[in-house]
Amino acid sequence: MKSQLRKAGIVLTILVLAVFAVSNVAAAGGSEGGAAAAPSGPVKHITMGTAGVGGTNYPTGIAMSALWNANIPGIKAVAIATNGSPHNIDLLRTKDADVAVCRSLEAYRALNGEAPYPEKMPWMRSLTGGLFSDVFQVVALKGSGIKSVADFKGKRVVVGPVGSGGEVDARETLAAYGLTYDDIKPSFVEFAQGIEMMKDGLADAGIIGLALGAAAMQELMLDGKVEMVPITDEALAKLRIKNQFYGRRNIPANTYPNQPNAVATVGTPPDIIIVREDTDAELVYKMTKTLYENLPAVHAVAPLLTQFTKNLVLPEDQMLVPYHPGAKKYFVEQGWLK
């Protein structure tokens, strides 16, 4: 019963965030001075891949879809829950989704055909600059005896759905400490469920693939029975051998309840919104323009998203995934790109 109530609380928090973001869209009246005019022709349906409902990407997708619907005539955008970046990439590949939230690093791997992707996906393009930077979040029950990822051996560990971005993080983090899934008792569950397992004592630890500050992580840390586990410099060095784009990050003190100290961890390049190269350039231009002209509505989803500004519209040679021509056109008009 307690587990069900906690789960209901997490879902309610996510829904409140989404409703608040959409309310901001309505209050703002859209970037074009009001709701989009009724379309005179067929409606174009746009599906946006996000991630699990326990994180930040799902309500972000809801807010962005609402913005597009309010400002671009002739479209109907809807956000769907997914298993994260690898799943989103596959949905775009099969054309079961049109736009998606994606980790830059995961998109870069797919673009270039690096493992676990067997072939290059040169059709991938970015509709935005960076949204926010991801960090690895490692947690353990205080009574588990775990002080390092090296202590995960023989323990019950939440690693996320198979093939999700978070599960990739978990696998590579374990490898940096000389461990594999054979050394632990992995739980390949969606992170909201994994957090419930930790709360109920059914898992000892987790490498949680949720955005920094996610409501589900706030809930996990609330009772003071869980602590964050740092990632060492030695492990970071091994991760960087695997991928040069990993870098040192810190989770600031008091990001979560009962977290009085900063925690050393690892981060990846900022997340982005991706589309296919063959997506209509004028439509992408309007979608990009709408997001950047309604930043307060996106920022309202979560404090993490206040990072989403023109400051993360990086020069083209610093982007892991090329800009879509429609997005680039908008950025050049604004003077953010040459």
Buried (B, 14 or more C-beta within 10 A) or exposed (E): EEEEEBBEBBBEBBBEBBEBBBBBBEEBEBBBEEBBEEEEEEEBEBBBBBBBBBBBBBBBBBBBBBBBBBBBBBBBBBBBBBBBBBBBBBBBBEEEBBBBBBBBBBBBBBBBEBEEBEEEBEBBBBBBBBBBBBBBBBBBBEEBEBEBBBBBBEBBBBBBBEBBBBBBBBBBBBBBBEBEBEBBEBBBBBBBBBBBBBBEEBBBBBBBBBBBBBBBBBBBBBEEBBBBBBBBEEBBEBBBEEEEBBBEBBBEEEBBBBBEEBBBBBBBBBBBBBBBBEBEBEBBBBBBBBBBBBBEBBBBBBEBBBBBBEEBBBEEEEBBBBBBBBBBBBBEEBEBBE
